[in-house]
Amino acid sequence: MPRYPRPINAMPLKQGTIFDSVRFLRMDPRFRPLIKRHGPPDFSRNRDPFRALVRAIVYQQISGKAASSILAKFLALFGGKQFPTPAMVLAMPMSKLRAAGLSNQKALYIKDLARKFSDGTIQPRRFGRMANDEIIAHLVRVKGIGVWTAHMFLLFTLRRPDILPTGDLGIRKGFQIVYELKRMPSPKRMEELARPWRQYASIASWYLWRAVDGTRIPGSE
């Protein structure tokens, strides 16, 4: 089987890459005060794909505190020490997942995720050789995972350097503040504004979230 080179945007963020990105963004007077105030970003997240995606589903559309409580109860179903495997999740009755605080819909989403990991629909070992758009198309096959969740996965789990989640409210507000816009920009407008630093979009996104007072950075709990 031939070995294909990784696409450029498949190279994960490392300390040196983060340093280079911050150094580049510091030349922009819009980002300079944010960098001075908040220092270098932290991308030290858990990188297990199944765990990250289960967590993303649990945290959808509820407060961080409530989601953290539900996640703890979910883990307790499996002993609480190690994160369950897809097979373990598939074997767990829906009634027990519901008793842990998951809605029926989220329980179904997590079951579907476990099923697709188990049957090979989702193949995390291929992610390192896949471009961002390919991974998004790969993940949205799972019920309950949309483009926003896929962007968060690319940014915080795979640590891709060039992710700009234009569908995120915090990012839109960040653009409005940093670029002193009268209203929140459209995705097209954000892409236009991001053109000078687009290859460093993941780091820029971290600072855009920081620009919004009270905005929680996804994946930061």
N, C-alpha and C positions, 0 to 999 in steps of 0.2 A: 504494500500500500504506500503511495507517495506521501511524503511529508510536506505539508504546505506551511509557508512562513506565517507567523502571526500577523494579523492586520495591525497597523500602527496603533490604532486606538484600543488594542487588546493589552498593551503593556500596562500593568497595574501601577498605581501611585506608590512610590517608595520615598524614603526620606530625601534622597537627592532630587527626585523629580518634584517633590513638594517645595523644596528650597528654590529650585530654578523657577517654578511657577510663581512663588511669592516675590522673588526678585524681579521678575518681569512685571507683575501687577503693581509693584511698588512704584514703577515709573509713571503710572497713571495717577494723576492728582485726585481722582475720584476714589480710588482704592487705598491710597497711601494712608489717610487717617484711620481707616478701618484696620489696616495691617498694624499700625502703630498701637492702636487701642487693644486689639485682641490677640496679637502675636500670631505664630504659625498655627494652621488648622490641625485638628486631630482626626485622623482617619483610622485609628486602631479599633476597628470593629470586628465582631466575630465573622469569620469568612466561610462558615459552613453553609452551603446554599439552601439545603432543606430547612435548617433552623432559621435562617434569615427570612425565608419566604413565609414560614408559619408565623413567625413574629410579626411580619408585615401585615398579614391578614388579621391577626388578633388586634393590632393597633389601628386598623382602619376605622375612621369616623367616630372614635371615642377618645376621651381624655387619656393622657399618659398614665395617670394614677389608676384609673379603672382598668386599663389594658394590662398594666403591670400585675394587678391583682388576679386578673383572669389567667394570665400566662403562668403565674405561680401555681394556681389551682390545676391548670392543664398539666404542668410538669409533675405535680403531686400524683396524678393518675398513674404515672409511670415510675413512681418511686422517688421522683424529685431530684435525683443525683445527676443523671445523665439525660441529655435530650433524646427523646424517642426516635427510633428509626421509622421510615415510611411503613414498614411491615407492622410495627407495633401500633402505629396510628390506625392502620386499616383494621386491625384486630379489635380495637377499642369500640365498644358499643356507642351508638349515637347518643343514647340516653345519658351515658356518663360524660360525654363531651359537653352536652347541654347542662348537666349538673355543675360543671366547672365554670359555668357562666357564659359559655359561647352561645351566640344566637344560633338558631337552626341553620340559617344561611351560612354563617361563618364555619360552623361544624361541617357542612356539606363542602364548602370551599377547601377546608383542610383535608378532608377525605379525598377530594378530587386531586389535590396536590400530591398526597401520598400515593395515590393510585398511579399518577403519571410519572412519578419518580420510580415506582416499582416496575411498571411495564415498559420503561425505556422511552416514553414520550418525551420526558425531560431528561437530558443527558448532560449533567454538569461537567463531566470530564472533557466535553467538547468546547466549553465556554472559552478556554484560553486561546482557541484557534478561530473563534467566531467574532465578527464585527458587532458593534453595538446594536445595529438595526436587526441583525440576525437573532441576537439574544432576546430582544424585545418581542420579535415575532414568535420565538420559541416559547417564551414565558406566558404570553397572553392566551395561549391555548388552555391554560388552567382557569377554571371558573373563579372569579373574584380577583384575578390579577389583571390589572389594566396597565396602560402606559406609565402612569405615575409610579405605581409600585415597581415596575420594571426599571424605571429611571433610578429609584432609590436603591434598588438592588445593584445596578451597575455602578452607582456612585459609592455606596458604603460597604458593599460586600466584595464586589470584584475590583473596586477602587480604580475604575477607569478614569483617565485624566480629563476627558473632554465632554462631560455630561452637563447639559443645560436643561433642567426640568422646567420647561416653559409653561407647563400646566399647573405648576405649584403656586398657590396664592402668595406664600412668603417670598418666592423669587420675583413675582410680579410687583409686589410691594417694595421689595428691595431695589429693583430697577427704578421704580418711581421716585424713591428717596435719593438714591445715589446719583441719578441723572436729572433730578429736579424736574420731573415731568408733572404736568397738570393732572393726568389720570394714569391709571395702570396701563402699561403697554400691551399690545397684542403679541402673540408668539412671533409673528413675522417681524414686528418692530424690535423685539428683544434680540432676535437673531441678527438683525442689522446692527444694533448697538454693540453686540458681542463680537462682531467680526474682528476687531484688532486683537482680542485675547481669546478667541474661540477655542484654540487648542489647549488652553488652561481653564476651561469652563468649570470643571469640578471645584477647583480651588476658589475661583471667582464666585461660584454659587454659595460656597461656605460663608464668604464675606457678605454676600447679598442677604443671606439669612440673618447674619449678625447685625446688619444695618437696620433691621426691623425690631424695634423694642418689643419685648414680650413674645416674639415669634420663636417657637421651639424648632430647633433643627431636627428634621426627621432622622431617626436612628440614633439620637444622642442620649436617650435615657439610659 
